[in-house]
Amino acid sequence: MPAPRIVITYCTQCRWLLRAQWYQGELLQTFEQEAGEIALVPATGGVFRIDVDGAHVWNRKRDGGFPDISELKRRVRDLIAPGRSLGHADRAAAAPAPGEHDRPSGSPAPGE
């Protein structure tokens, strides 16, 4: 079976080449053993999309902006290496939201 092909399609009119290259570098560094290719494809019309073997992983218009790199790595990992740990990227997803940290036992809640 051929190694997965990741495609980053970016808008040249919007000058998103450097952004696309940054995501490409991050994905190459993380998935150097699993990915067969991480290609940049120029387009127009405000497109910024990331696909793995044709499966849509991220679409700027659908998903509301550009991906957080940890979220993008998790989505790519789930497709090409589901059992693999991403280390700090996985821990960041499991971290509580600000203000949701556990209080030491016996300490009052804010406003008490």
QUIJO-V248519 format. One record per backbone hydrogen bond with DSSP energy under -1.0 kcal/mol. CO is the residue of the C=O (numbers start at 0). NH is the residue of the N-H. If there is no record, write none. Layout:
BEGIN
co=CO nh=NH
co=CO nh=NH
END
This chain:
BEGIN
co=3 nh=35
co=3 nh=36
co=4 nh=52
co=5 nh=38
co=6 nh=50
co=7 nh=40
co=8 nh=48
co=9 nh=42
co=10 nh=15
co=15 nh=19
co=16 nh=20
co=17 nh=21
co=18 nh=22
co=19 nh=23
co=20 nh=24
co=21 nh=25
co=22 nh=26
co=23 nh=27
co=24 nh=28
co=25 nh=29
co=26 nh=30
co=30 nh=34
co=36 nh=5
co=38 nh=7
co=40 nh=9
co=42 nh=11
co=47 nh=59
co=48 nh=8
co=49 nh=56
co=49 nh=57
co=50 nh=6
co=51 nh=54
co=54 nh=51
co=57 nh=49
co=58 nh=62
co=59 nh=64
co=67 nh=71
co=68 nh=72
co=69 nh=73
co=70 nh=74
co=71 nh=75
co=72 nh=76
co=73 nh=77
co=75 nh=78
co=75 nh=79
co=76 nh=80
co=80 nh=83
co=85 nh=88
co=86 nh=90
co=87 nh=91
co=89 nh=93
co=96 nh=99
co=103 nh=106
co=108 nh=111
END
